[in-house]
Amino acid sequence: MTVLAARGVSKAYGPVRALIDADIDLAPGQIHAIVGENGAGKSTLAKILAGVIPADRGEILVDGKAVPAHRQQDAIAHGIGFVPQALSLVGALTLIENRALTQPCNFINVSAIRRELEEVASRSGLAVPLDVAIGRLSVAERQLGELLITLAQGARILLLDEPTSLLGPREVSQLIRCLRDLARDGAAIGLVTHRIAEVMDDSDMVTVLRGGRLVHHGPSVAMTTDDLAHLMVGERDRTVARRLRPRDDRIRLESKGLSVTVNDVAVLRDVDLSVRRGEIIGIAGVADTSQTVLAELLTGLCRPDRGTVVLDGVDITAAPALACGLGLAYIGDDRVLGLVPDMPVAANASLLQLRTPGFSRLGLRQGAAEIRYGRAVCNDFGVRPPLPKLPAAGLSGGNQQKLILGRELQRTPKAIVAHSPTQGLDLAAAADIHNRLLAAADGGAAIVVISADLDEVIAISDRLLVLSGGQLVDDFDISLGAPDPARLGAAMARGRAAGQRKAQASR
């Protein structure tokens, strides 16, 4: 029995046809994966099903009945919950206060909201601090908080847009278990994802979109990994050209004694890090605040309680403009903060070029130069659609990520700090970014890749460090072979225990 369906749904943004005559059926008790490469239309389809955006044509059916004007309030009334890729919680408020914003009445019972969220969290296994401001939570915790509120609203049909792109392995497993339990209880789940493993292992049905068109719809069990990869990205190269680089002992990026304490909780403690020219260091661990803080410290975006950061012999501690001028590139884990959504793609691509001759004159930006540069970034990094004048908000999440990567890497940086650089990217795009990072290292760049995705950091790193409880607790030389699973697991387990202590301390 189908509880939510789309028939002949189409959507265009100006000249760009995001979705063309798409069909889908979501049934109770099933996890239905919606997959495709970046810009394929999968997020657009999910948003139309959730009533977030209207379709240009086609119809939405709920319990077999057409809904003439399917808006978000209609979706919520029908028990349709939506967890967006671009997180929507108010950063200055706690999870309890964000839940209060969704209440339809004027009287707010905070105690009842707390009990409700605690009950849902216990039932689903989603452990998220309820009394901490959203802005102080890690991106992974914010993602789980979005899901927690959606479940508290009583959704029987759940649409999740790339929910695992910000999560580490433990959080992904936790989320999938939660979704499977919900499906067993009769929920219908639409899971937008670019991760093939989630489709093959965790879904019942799969819909594949390419270029806005439906190219496959059927049971996941009938698919092989190669079949799915080919349907998603065609013949595009999905390999990473890993090669052994000659050792260069000259240190390019270095931190000494970095320490940060927030509300009496040690987020980072005495972090010493040395990255040589041409070296890629991967930093793995539980996805939490310490990863984001470390990335922002290394790029000068925040000030440590103590400690220093040095790039090519120059102290760049808490000096982001100086760091940028010296050739440091930063790829953050929150693309919303990395772009100016209402500005055109070309302007976003050129933000770091304003002091370059030709990009400004007498203090005024030169639009023609920006357009040329923006078009080059789009073409070189596969940003789709390649429209320099399109507002960055008009791009899909994956293509926004490509735009940020293009802006940072196009200028041939001397050092790169990349926090979850391939989140939300399809297989071919992720492989392309990994190859670009490897090429930058071949050119002498010192690179730090911070990610909760172990496969990512192992695939491209020369050394792997584990960040646990705010400290670097282990160091693996990847050139000698894959890390010992038992030793790596023990280091990661220390991170889980530390994360639990942090959550308890913050309450």
Protein Blocks (a to p, Z undefined) as FASTA:
>chain_A
ZZbdcehiacdehjbcfbghiacdddehiacddeddehilmmmmmmmmnomaccfbdcdd
eehiacfbacfklmmmnopacddfbdcbdfkbcfklmmmmmpcbfbdcfklmmmmmmmmm
mmnopacdfkbcfklpcfklmmmmmmmmmmmnopabdcdehkllmpcfklmmmmmmmmmm
mmmnopacddddfbfklmmmmpmbdcddeehiafbdcdfklpcfklmmmmmnomacfbdc
dddddddfbdfbdcehiacdeehiafbghiacdddehiacddeddddfklmmmmmmmnop
accfbdcddeehiacehilklmmmnopacddfblklmpcfkbcfklmmmmmmmmpghjag
ehiacfklmmmmmmmmmmmnopacddfklcfklpcfklmmmmmmmmmmmnopabdcdehk
lgoiafklmmmmmmmmmmmmmnopacddddfblklmmmmmmbdcddeehiafbdcdfkno
pcdfklmmmmmmmmmmmmmmmmmmmZZ
